[in-house]
Amino acid sequence: MKAAAERSARTRLRDRLAASDPGMLRMTAGLRTVGSLALTLAVLALTGAGVTQLVAGAMTAMVATFAIREKQRGAQAVTLAVGLPVALVSVSLAAVLSERAAAGDVFFVVLIYCAVYARRFGDRGTALGLIGFQVYFASLFIGASPDGLPGIWAALAVAFGCSAVMRFAVVPVVPAGLLARLREAFRARLAQLVTAQLALLDAEGDEVDKALANVRAGTARLHETALMIQTRLERGTPDASSARLVQRRIADAELAAERLGLLLLTARSAERADTTLTLHLPGAPAPEAGRTDAPDEATAALRRDLLSLRTQVLRAGPGVEGTSIAHVRNRLLAYRDEENLPACSPALQDVFRAIGEASRAVMGLRIALDGPQDESDDTPSAARSREELDAEDAAIDAGEEDEPAEEDKGLRRPTTRAAVQVAVGSSLAVVGGELLSSQGWHWAVLTCWLVFINTESTGEILVKGYRRLLGTLLGVVAGIALAGLVGGHTWTAFALILVLIFAMAYTAPLSYTLMSFFVTAMVGLLYTLLHTYSWEVLVLRVAETALGAACGVFAAFLVLPVRTDQRTDELLGTVLERLTEVTEAAVDQLSGGPAADLLDRARELDKALGELRAATKPLTHPVTPLRGRRDTARYVVALLETCAYHARSLAATAELLPAHPSIAADPRLRGATARTVRNISTIAARVAGEDTKAGIGTGPSFASLLGGSDGDGASRYGRITGRVLRHLERLDEAVVGLARPLDVPLTGDGPQ
């Protein structure tokens, strides 16, 4: 009994860790970085290296670890091998030019330009540019001189060697293993989402909005994990067909879970209405509660079945099977048959149907990941679901490769533009920094450089500069406290540095402010080790940081600026284009057209929407004074997420056709989406600034466009058409909803 409880506790802890850090990517980054530093310090200490060499080795080990972002181990090894000579040349030039201030400053600016421009050559160019810049900066920090170069060269070589040992031997990341951990994270987050949906079912009064916020967050986290899996499928699966199979099953499970939440929210509402926007709009209140008139036993059954679904998800790992879980699965799958639905309101029956579809998706995901399962306990409903999954699996092919997209040239290329901007900003930071201090000016340059990393617009740079300054201010306070505690104890300081480095690497993807805080606190300890710590030094650090952020923002606004609204308009146009592609391809296949690569097109839509969501963060930041603009940006993104959900649903429905002879395409659907596609094109033209007088057209329902069919007829068209019509109606409503915030006029009944 005690052993079982301990196993259960370990399982719950493992699931929480997997859900909080999908793939253990942050944990791996932290362990690698700290391990590289610790191993470097140990080796250098055994050779009798001085404090300067220890600091140089530690800083180099850190940059050699986090700079490399390539996913293939062979490519990582090549970049690490090339990075060492780049680092040696960088530190040598820094030491030689340290005695020639003007020449050193000019070269530093040139180096910064080259480091940013190198991003156009992919992950390797980005890594080598980062190594060259950071090692040059570290050389300025430790005051490298030509006389001390041999010792520093040795420290750099040791740092790169230790980084390689940690990356390839101690904390390796094998693509198949990483994909397995991401799958566990998806399962854990799916279980958390079902738990949140169960809480929404039971919530009353003031708790409803909080429960809805948890469902909203759980849906977003599940979607994030699905995208992480999709980007790593090709390297973590044996072949392209296996990758597409897993991609299909992950998409099915995500869509089924999202649909379950939407139908549950609808069942709680006083009126039958589309709640997709409510689920996607942050802060949107829950619909007015109006408990269904279902008998208590139906609500109790729903609560029981949600618990059962969560149990099926939690016990969906490899090697987990048994009569009890098979019984749970069979009972839930039975809801896919109309005769097994309980006697309750239509809204609540939809929820039971969604539970059955979610159970089928979980079963399909397990079969795709772990292979064939024991079928001895299958009921007729379970056997039918398994046959459908097998037919769908057989219909999946490898698809076609995408054609490379055209790139901008000259100053229109993002990397070239950013290189020019950061070079100008760094030049200003050098001049201003020298006026503040001839010893600490490089901190201003570092901040100017950092605010341009992974940013595309002026708004993003402004927000990043603000977060850098805030983290630095808080880190200075922590650095003062830690420096006072450490005093002159060198190895205690290095131990605390390792803790701070781990915290920096672990929190970097989550919060730039937290990362800056830990970095600044660590710098305070480094100053202590180098015997240059003082209150004045830390105050100067804050001043230089503020100056560097200001120079970066100034350059971003005045030198080849990319305004936030310009950037978001470009990305909005891309999202609308991808939405049109998915919708047209799905409906064409639903109308009897040839099979299309719907999975990849849906993934491209999700990717474009993710980029737009990230680009609007400066507009939706809590401290923005433009409240109306913030609300508009949130509303537009939520509407687009609603459109994407219905487009993905159409694509998933179209994917069923080749494998299900019991349903057939409906040729009448081919022309039904003309109005919606035309509306999307009108919005895209208005966003692009084209001189168009066209407006958003509205008109008859899609059911009437199909001759009054409501999808419930006896023909083979019924099963497919009824589902498609609901998604087409909701998609059209969401597209029309974009008209008001984007200032596109409505024209009433449009041409059909």
DOFINU-106671 format. One record per residue: residue in one letter; x, y, z of N, C-alpha, C in turn. Coordinates in steps of 0.05 Angstrom, whole numbers, plus 5000, padded with zeros to 4 digits. Example, Ala and Ser with C-alpha at 12.3 -4.5 7.8 and 13.67 -1.06 7.14 Angstrom:
! DOFINU-106671
A526448865156524649105156526449345156S525749555142527349795143525850015157
***
This chain:
! DOFINU-106671
M501749765000500050005000501750255000K503850255018505650485019507150514994A508150294982509650304957507950414934A505350334934503550434913503150734916A502850824941502551114946504951274937E507351154943509851294935510051304905R509351084891509351094861507451294850S505051314863503051514854504151794858A505451844881506552104886508752174866R510451974860512552024840511452074812T509251934806508051974780506852254777R505452344799504352614798506552824796L508752784811510952974809512152974781R512452744770513552724742511752864723D509152824725507252954707507353254710R507553354735507653644739510153764727L512453624730514953714718514753714688A513653494677513453474648511653694637A509453754651507653964641508854244644S510354294665511454564669513854614651D515254404642517654444625517654234603P515954274582515754074561518453984549G518853724549521353624538523653664556M523253774580525353844599527454014585L526654184567528554354551529854554569R528354684587529554884604531354754625M530554524635532254384654534754294641T534654194617537054114602538854344598A537854574589539454814585540854894611G539354894633540554974658542754784667L542254524665544254324674546654334656R546354364630548654384612550354624619T549054854622550555094627552055084653V550655004675551954984701554154764700G553554544688555554324686558054414671S557654564649559954664634561654844651L560355034666561755214683563255064705A561854884718563054744741565454574732L565154434709567354274699569654444690T569054674678571254854669572754964694L571255044714572555154738574254934752A573254694752574754474765577354414750V577254404724579654344708581654574711L580754824709582555044711583755074739A582155004760583155014787585354814791L585054574779587054374782589754444768T589554624748591954704734593154954747G591955054769593055284782592455554769A590255574754589555814740588856034760G589256284753588556504770585656584766V584756774782581956854782581156964754T582957114741582257224715581757004695Q583456794695582956564677580456414684L579856394711577456254719574956404709V574956664712572656824702572456804672A574656824658574556804629573556534620G574456324633573556054626570556014632A569656124655566856094662565056234642M565756484635564056634617564056504589T566356404581566456274554564956014554A565155854576563555604578560555664576M559755884588556955954587556056014559V557556184545556756264518557056034498A559055864502559355634484557155434488T555755444510553555254515550855364505F550255614512547555704504547455824476A549755884464549656004437548755804416I549355544420548755344399545855254401R544355294380541555234379540755024358E542754914343542154724323541054464336K539354324322538054084333539553834327Q541053824305542553584298545253584313R545953354324548353324340550853374323G550853284298553153324281553553624275A551453764270551654054265552554194290Q551654114313552554234338555554194342A556553954335559453904338561154084319V560154124295561554294276561654584286T559354674295559254954304561054994329L561054804347562754824370565754814362A566454654343569254644334570054904320V568355014304568955264290568955504310G567255474331566955694350569555744366L571155534371573655574386575555764372P576255724347578055924334576856194332V574156214329572856474329573256614356A573056464377573456574404576356654409L578156494399581056554403581756814387V580756844363581357084348580057324361S577557294372576157514384577657614409V578557424426579857514451582657624445S583957524424586557634417586357914407L584357974389583958244379583158434402A581558334421580758504443583158574460A584958384464587358434481589258634467V589658594441591558764426590459044423L587759064418586559334414585959474440S586359334462585859474488587659704493E589959704480591959924483591460144462R589560094444588860294423585860344424A585160534442582360564448580560624424A581360814407579760884384579360654365A581660524359581460294340579760064353G580060024379578459824392575459874391D574760134395571960204394570760164366V572260244346571360214318571059914311F573059754319572859474313570459344328F569959424352567759314367565059364353V564759594342562259664327562159484302V564359454288564459284264563759004271L564958904293564358634302561358594308I560158794321557358774327555658764301Y556358924282554958914256555158634244C557558534243557958264231556558044246A556558064273555257864289552257854284V550958094281548158104276547558024247Y549158114229548758044200548957744196A550657604212551057314209548557154215R546557284227544057134232542657044206R543357174184542057094158542956814149F545256714161546256454154545256234172G543056284186541856074202542956044230D542455814242543255774269546255784273R547755684253550755684257551755974255G550756134237551656404235550956564261T548556514271547656644295549456564319A550156314321551856214343554656334341L555856324318558556424315558656724320G556656874311556557164316556357214346L554657054359554357094388556857024403I558256814395560756744408562856954405G563157054380565057264375564557514391F562057604393561457844408561857804438Q560657584449560757544478563557494488V565257364473568057324481569557584481Y569057754461570258014460569358184484F566858174490565858314514567158204539A567357944542568557824566571457914569S572857944546575658034546575758324557L573858494550573858764561573158754591F571358574598570558554626572858484645I574458284636576658194653579258354648G579158534629581558704623583758534611A583258384590585258214577587458384565S589958294567592258434555593858234540P595558334522597258144506598957964523D599958054545601657884562600157654574G597557684579596057464591594657284571L595157324545593657164525594156864527P596556764531596856474533595056344554G594956464577593256344598590256364591I589456584578586656604570585956414547W587856384528587456184507586955904518A588555834538588255574551585555554564A584655764578582155764591579855734571L580055864548577955844528577855564516A580155444511580255174501578954974520V579655004546578454834566575454874567A574455124565571655184566570155054543F571255064519569854944496569954634499G572154524509572254234513570254144533C570054284556568154214577565254244567S564754444551562054484539561354244521A563354154506562853924488562253664505V563853634526563453394543560553394555M559753624565557053634577554853594556R555253714532553253694511552953414499F555153284495555053034480555352784498A556252814523556652574539555052584565V555052804580553752814606550852874604V550053074589547253154586546553154556P546652924543545952914514542952934510V542253034486539453044478539152894452V537952654453537552494430534752564419P534552614392531952704381529652524389A530052254389527852074396527152104425G529152134442528652174471527252434477L528052644463526752904467523852894458L523352764435520552734426518852574446A520052374458518652214478517852384502R519752554511519152734534516952934527L517053034502515053224493512253094492R512252834484509652684484508652654513E510352604532509552594560508452864569A509753074560508753344567506053394555F505553304531502953344518500853184534R501452944541499552784557498952914584A501053014597500653144623498953404620R499553554600498053804596495153744587L494753534572492053454564490453374589A491753234608490353154632489753404649Q491553594650491053844664488754004652L488553994626486354134613483654004619V483553744619481053604627480353664656T482353684673481853764701480654044703A481754224687480654504687477854504676Q477254334656474554324645472654214666L473554024681471853914703471254124724A473254294730472854514749470854714738L470954754712469054944699466154834701L465854574699463254454702462054504729D463754484750462854514778462854794788A464054984773464455254784461755404786E461555564807459155724812459956004819G458256204813458656474821461256594811D462756704830465256844823467456654814E467156404818469156214811469156144781V466956214767466656144739468856274722D469256534725471256674709474056564714K474656504739477256384745477556114732A475455944733475555684721475855714690L474455904679474655944650477456034642A478756204659481456294654483356054654N482855864672484555624674484255454649V481755434640481255274615482655414591R482455684591483655834569486755794569A487955804593490855774595491655484589G490055294598490655014592490554954562T488555074548488355034519490755144505A491655384513493955514501496455344506R496755244530499155084537499254824521L496854704517496754454501497554514472H496554734462497154814434500154864431E501354994451504255054451505854794449T505054594465506454334465506154194439A503754204427503254084401505154194380L505454464380507254584360510154504365M510954474391513654394397514154114386I512153934389512453664378512753664348Q511053824335511053824306513653924294T515054104308517654194297519853994301R519453784316521553594322520853314312L518653284297517853024288519752894268E520753044249522452934228524952804240R526052924261528552824272528052614294G525652594304525152414326523552164318T522852134292521351904283522951764261P522451504256524051354237523851444208D521451534200521051614172518851834171A518451934146516552154142513652064148S513051814140510351714145509651694175S511651604190511251594220510951864231A512452054221512252334230509452444225R508452394201505752504194503552364210L503952114217502051964233501852084261V504152134273504252244300503052534299Q503852684278502752954275499752954273R498652764258495752744255494452684282R495552494297494352414322494552634344I496752774343497053004362495053214356A494753274330492753474322489953394329D489253134325486653034332486053064362A488052994378487653004407487353294416E488953474405488753754412486053874404L485153814380482653914370480253804386A480453544393478253424409478053544436A480353604449480353724475479254014474E480054164454479054434451476054434446R475154254429472254244423470754164448L471753984464470453914489470054154507G472154314510471954554527469854754516L469854784490467854974478464954874483L464554624478461754514482460954514511L462854474529462254484557461554764565L462954964555462355244560459655314549T459055214525456455274513454155154529A454554904539452554774555451954924581R453855074591453555234616452055494610S451955574585450955844578447855844579A446856084583443956114584442756084557E444256144536443256124509445255964492R444255814472446055674454447355884436A449955904438451456104422454356004419D455756114399458556034395460256164417T461655994431463356084453466356074446T466956034421469756014413471256264419L470156494413471456744419471956784449T469956704465470256724494472656564504L473056334492475356164500477956284492H478056434470480556534460481256814468L479356964479479857244486480557274515P483057354521483957374549482157574564G481357494588479757674604476857684598A475957544577473157554569471557404591P469357524600467757394622466257154611A465756964628464256734620461356814613P460156674595457356734588455556714612E453356854611451456854633450656564639A451056494664450456214672447556154669G447055924658444255834655444255534655R444355424678444555134680442454994662T443354794648441454654630439354514647D437154464633434954334647435254034648A437753944646438253654647437753554675P436953304677436653184704439353164718D439253154744441753144760443452904752E442152674745443752444739445452484714A444452644695446052694671448552864678T448153064695450453234703452453064719A451352884736453152704751454652514733A453252424712454652244693456752394677L456252654671458252814657460652854674R460252914700462552944718464152684720R462752454722464052194723465652144698D464552214675465852154650468252334645L468152574654470552744652472752634669L472152544693474152414710475252164696S473452014683474351774669476151844645L475452054631477152144609479952224619R480052364641482652444653484252194661T482851994672484251744679485351604654Q483751604632484751484607487251634597V487251894599489552054590491951994608L491551994634493851954652495051674649R493351484642494351204640494751124611A495351324594495751274565498651234559G500451214579503251184574503850894565P506350854555507150584546507150384569G506150144563506149934583503949944603V502150134600499950164619497350054606E496349844617493849734605492549564627G490149494623488749334643485749334637T484349154650481449134646479949394653S480849524675479449764685479649984665I482050034654482350254635480950194609A480949934601479449854577476449894581H475449844605472649884610471950184609V473650354620473250644619473150734590R475150644574475350734546472850644531N472050394535469750284520467250444526R466850514552464450664559464450944547L466651074546466851334534466451324503L467651124491467351094461464551044453A462950924471460150864464458551124459Y459451354469457951594464458151694435R459851564420459951634391457551524376D455951354389453551244377451151384390E449351474373447051634382445351494403E445051234400443251084418444351064446N446951124450448151104476448251364492L447251574479447351834492445151844514P445751974537443651994558441452184550A439252154564436952334559437452594573C438152804558438653064569438353274546S439053514552438753734532440653684509P440053794485441853764462444653874468A444854094483447554204489449254014506L447953884525449353694542450053444526Q448253354508448853124491451353184474D451653424465454053494449456553454466V456353514491458753474509459453184511F457353014514457852724516459052624489R458052724467459252644441462252734440A462752974450465553064450467352904468I466252804490467852624507468552364492G466552264477467152024461469252074440E469152304426471152364406473852404419A473952524443476452564457477652304465S476052114474476951854481478151704457R476751734434477851614410480551744402A480752004405483252134399485552044417V484952004442487051904461487851624453M485951454446486551184438488251184412G487551354393489051374368491851474373L492251664392494851764398496651544410R495451384427496951174440497850964419I496050884401496650694381498950794363A498751054356500851174339503551184352L503551224379506151254393507250984402D505450804411506450554424505750304408G504550334385503950094369501249964376P500649734364498049594368497749524398Q495149534406494549474434492849224436D492449134460490748894465487848964458E486648794441483948844432481948654444S482748494463481048284474478548394488D478848634500476648744515474948944499D475448964473473949154457470949094455T469349304458466549284452466149344423P463749314412463349384384464049674378S463449864396464150144392467150184391A468550044409471450064409472649944384A471649714376472649584352472249764327R469849894326469350064303471350304303S471750414326473650644328476450554320R477250314329479950214322480150174292E478050064279478050024250478250294236E476850494245477050764233479850874235L481050834258483850934262485750794243D485450524241487250374223486950464194A484450524186483950614158485150884154E484951064174486151334171489151314170D490251134187493151104187494251014160A492750834148493550724122493450944100A491651134104491251344083493351574085I494851574107496751794111499251734094D500151934079502651904063504652114072A506852124059509052294068508752584059G506852644041506452914033508653014015E508553274009510453403991512053604006E514453653997516153854009515254134000D515454324020514754604014516954733997E516054913979518055063964519155293982P521755343979522955553996521655823989A521155974010519956244006522056443996E521156643981522956843971523757023994E526357113994527357284015527757574005D527457754024528058034017531058074013K531758283999534558333993535258614002G537958654005538958924013537958994040L537359254044536559354070533759254078R532359134060529759024067530058754081R532358634078532858374093532958434123P531458294139531358354168534158354181T535858164174538458144187540258384180T540158474155541758704146540658954160R538058984160536959224173537659234203A537359004217538058994245540959044250A542758944232545558994235546259284233V544959424214545459714212544359864237Q542059784246540859914269542659874294V543459624299545059574323547859704321A548959724297551559864293551260154300V549160284291548760564298548260594328G546460434339545960444368548460394384S550060204376552560134391554560364389S554660494366556460724364555660944384L553060994386552161194405552761094434A552360834438552960724465555860744472V557660704453560560734458561161014466V560161214451560761494457559661574484G557061514488555761584513556961434537G557561174532558761014554561461114562E563061204542565761314548565461564565L563461724559563061974575562261904604L560761684608560061604635562461484649S563961314636566161174648567961054626S570461094628572360974609572760684615Q571860584638572260304645569760134641G567360254644564960084643563160144619W564260274599562560344576561560104561H562959874563562159634548559359524557W558459594581555859504590553659644574A554059884567552060024550551859894523V554159814512554259684486552859404488L553359264510552159004513549059024514T548059214529545159254530543959324503C545359504488544359574462544259334443W546259164445546358914429544058734437L543658694463541758494472538858574465V538258834465535458904460534658854431F536658804413536058744385535858444380I536658274399536557994395533657894396N532857744375530157634373527957844374T528458074363526458284361526258364331E523858464324523358534296522258814293S521058934313519759194311520559374333T519959634329520659834349519259784376G516859684375515459624400516759404415E517559194402518958974415521559064428I523059234414525559334425525059514449L522959674448522359844471521659684495V519959484492519159314514521559154525K523259054507525558904516527559084531G527959324522529659514536528559574564Y525959614566524759664592525159424611R524759184600525058944617527958904626R529758974608532658944614533359134637L532359384635532959584656531759504683L529259404682527959324707529359094720G530158894704531558664715534258744726T535558934713538159034722537959174749L535959344751535459494777535059294800L533359094796532858904817535358724822G536858664800539258504803541458644818V541558904815543559064830543159034860V540559054868539959024897540758744907A540158534891540958264899543958234898G545358364879548258344877549558464901I548458694911549558814935549358634959A546958504962546558324985548358084983L548657964959550257724956553257794960A554058014949556958084952557558134981G555758244997556258285025556358015040L554757825032554857555044557357405038V558157425013560457255004563057365014G563457635013565957745022568257655004G570257545016572657465000572757164996H570657025000570656724996570256664967T572456604953572356564924570556334916W570856104928569355874919566355884927T565856024949563056074956561656244934A563256454925562156624903561656464878F563556284871563256124847560855934850A560355834874558055654878555455804874L555356054885552956214880552556294851I554856334838554756404809553456174794L554155924801552955694788549955684792V549055744816546155744822544755964805L546056194803544856414788544856354758I546956224749547056154720544855954714F544455754731542255564726539555704725A539155884744536656034745536256204720M538456324710538356484686537556304662A538856074659538255904636535455794638Y534555734662531955604665529655804660T530056054668527956254665528056414639A530256384624530556544600528156524580P527056284575524756274556522256384568L522156414595519656494608519556794612S521756924621521657204628524357334623Y524457534606526957674601527757844626T525757934641526358094665527757914686L526757674690527957494709530757414700M531157364674533757294665535757524670S534957774664536658004669537258034699F535257974715535757984744537957794753F537757544744539757344753542557414741V542657514716545157584704546457814720T544958014727546058244741547058164769A545457994783546357894809548957744806M549257584785551757434780554057624775V553557834760555658034754556758154779G554958214798555858314824557858134837L557357874835559257684847561857674831L561757694805564157704788565857944795Y564658174799566158404808567558354834T566158214852567458144878569857964874L569657774856571957594851574357744839L573657944822575858094808576758324826H575658344850576458554869575958834857T573758864842573059124831570259204840Y569259064860566459114870566359364886S564359534881563859764898560959854892W559860014909557260134905557260294879E559360444875559460614851559460444826V560760214826560860044802558059944795L556459864815553859764810551959984801V552160224812550560454803551260514774L553860514768554760554740553660344722R553460094731552259874715549459944708V547860054726545060124720544960354700A546760554704546760784686547560704658E549560524656550460434629548160274616T546760114632544559954621542360134610A541660334626539660524617540460664591L543060744590544060874566544060694542G544860444546544860254524542060194514A540160164532537360124523536260374508A536960604518536060854504537260874476C539860804474541160814447539860614428G539260374439537960174422535260264412V533660374430531060474423531260704403F533160884408533561114390534161014362A536060824360536760724333534460574320A532960424336530660274325528560464314F528160694327526060884318526861054295L529461104292530361304272531961184249V533060944252534660824231533060584219L532160614194530760394181528660274199P526860434211524960324231522960144219V522259944235519959774228517959814251R515959974245513960044265512359794273T511459794298509959564307507459514291D505959724284503559684268504259584240Q506559674229507459564203508059274204R509459194225510158914229507658744233T505858834250503458674256501658664231D501558874215499958864190501058654171E503758644169504958444151504258164160L504558114186503957854197500957794195L499257994199496357954196495757864168G497057994148496557914120497357624116T499657544128500457264125498457074138V497457134161495456964174492956934157L492057154146489657144128490156974103E492557004093493356844069493256544076R494556474099494556194107491756094114L490156264126487356184132485856124106T486156284086484856234060485755974048E488355924050489455674038488255424051V488155424078487155194093484155164087T482655384088479755364084479055264056E480355384036479755304008480555014003A482854934013483754664008481954464022A481154524047479454344062476754314049V475554534041472854524029472954394002D475154443987475354313961475454013964Q476953913984477053623989474353523999L473053684015470353604025468353594002S468853743981467053753958467653533938G469653373943470353163924472953213909G474353423915476853483901479153293910P481453313897483653143904484753193932A485952993944487153023971489353233971A489353393991491353603994492953564020D495153714022496853684046495753874068L493553794079492153964098493653984125L494953774134496353784159498554004159D500154004138502254204137501154484134R499054514119497854784115496654884141A495454704156494454784183496654864201R498954724200501254784216502355054209E502455114183503455384174501555604184L498955554185497155744196497655794225D498055574240498755604269501355754273K503255704256505855834259505556134254A504156204232503756494226502156634248L500156494259498656614281500356654306G502156464311503956484334505856724331E506856774307508557004302507057264305L504557274296502857514300502357554330R501757344344501257374373503657484387A506057394380508557494392509057784385A508457854360508958134351507058334364T504658244373502758424385503258464415K505258324426505758344455506358634464P507958794448508259064456505659224458L503759154441501159294441499459214464T499758964473498058854495499558854522H501858984523503358984548501759134570P501859034595500159154616500659454621V503159544615503759824622503260014598T502259914576501860084553499660294559P500160544552498160754557495860744537L496160604515494160594494492260364499R490360414518488560194527486760104504G485660294488483960214466485360044446R487860124439489359964420489959684431R490559674457491059414469488659234467D486259334473483859174472483259084443T483759264424483359194396485158974387A487758994395489658784387488858514399R488058514424487258254436484758144423Y482958314416480458224403480958114375V482658244360483258144333484757874334V486657854352488057594355486157374363A484357434382482457234391480557154368L479657344352478057274329479557094309L482057164305483756994286484156714298E484456694324484756424336482156274333T479856414335477356284330477156184301C477956354282478056274254479856034250A482156034262484055814259482955554270Y481555574293480355334304478355214285H476555364273474555264255475955164229A478055304220479455214196480854944201R482054914225483254654232481154434233S478854504244476654304245475754224218L475554414199474854344172477054154159A479554224164481754064154481653784165A481153764192481053494204478653334194T476453464189474153324177474753224149A476053404133476753324106478653084106E480353064126482352844127480852574131L478452584141476952334146475952204121L475552354100474252254076475552004063P478152014058479351784044479051514059A478851534086478951284102476151194111H474051334105471451264115469451234092P469050994082467150954060464251004068S463651014095460951064103460151354100I461951534095461351814090462551894063A461452104052462352184025462552494024A464052584004464252873999461552973989D461153233993458653363984459353573963P458853523938459553713917458253993920R456054003935454754263939456354453956L458354353970460054523988461954693972R462554613947464654743932464355043930G461955143926461555423922460655563948A460255423969459155543993461055734007T463655694003465555864018466456104002A465256143979466156373962465956633977R463756673991463356924006465456964028T466056744043467956764065470756824054V471556684033474156724022474457014010R472257103998472257373987472557584010N471157534032471457714055474257714066I475457484068478257474078480057634059S479657604033481357754014480858054017T478458134022477858414025479258524050I479158384072480558464096483558484091A484658284078487558274072488358514055A486758584035487358814018487259074034R485259104052485059344069487459364088V488259144099490559144118493159214103A493359124078495759174062495859464051G493659614056493659894048492759934019E491659734007490759763979488259933978D488060083956485760263952483360103942T481860003961479559843954477059943968K474859953953472360043964470559803971A471559563967469959333973469559314003G467259194010466659154039466158854044I465558804069465058534078462158464071G461758244056459158164048457857964067T455357994073453857814089451557714072G450257504082448057394066446757154078P445556984062444056754073445956564088S444756394104446256194119447355984099F449355844108450555634091448655404086A446955354105445055134101443155204078S442355464076440555544054441955534028L444555594028446155584003446255303992L445955104010445954824001443154713997G441354893991438654803986437054734010G437754864033436254814058437154564073S439254434064440254204078441254284105D440554134125441554184152443453964161G444153784143446053584150444753344164D442153344168440853124182439352934164G439652964138438252804119439252514119A437952354104438652064104440852004084S441552194067443552144046446352114059R448152014043450951984052452152264057Y450952474047452052734051451552834080G449652724093448752834118450952844140R452252624144454252614166456452814163I457352844139459553034134458653324132T456353364119455453634114454553774139G453253634157452353754182454653864198R456853714200459153804216460454034202V460754024176462054234161460554494162L457954484160456254724160456654884186R456854744209457154884234459755034234H461954904225464555044225464655274204L463355234181463255444161461755684171E459455634185457955854196459556014216R460955874235462456004255464856144243L466156024223468456154210467556414197D465256404183464256644169463556864189E462356784212461656984232464157114244A466256954248468757064259470157254239V470057184213471257354193469657614191V467057604192465457844192466058014217G466557874239467158024264469758174262L471558104244474058254240473658524227A471358564215470858814200471059054218R469659054240469459294257472259374268P473759194282476359284293478359364271L478059254247479959314225478859534207D476659644214475459874199474859804170V473559574166472659494139469659504139P468459644120465559684120464059424113L461659404124459759184117458059284094T457459094075455859174052453159034051G452458884073449858754072450058504055D447858434042447758194026449658224003G451658044003453558043982452957843960P454357853938453857653917454657383926Q453157193916453656913924455056763903
***
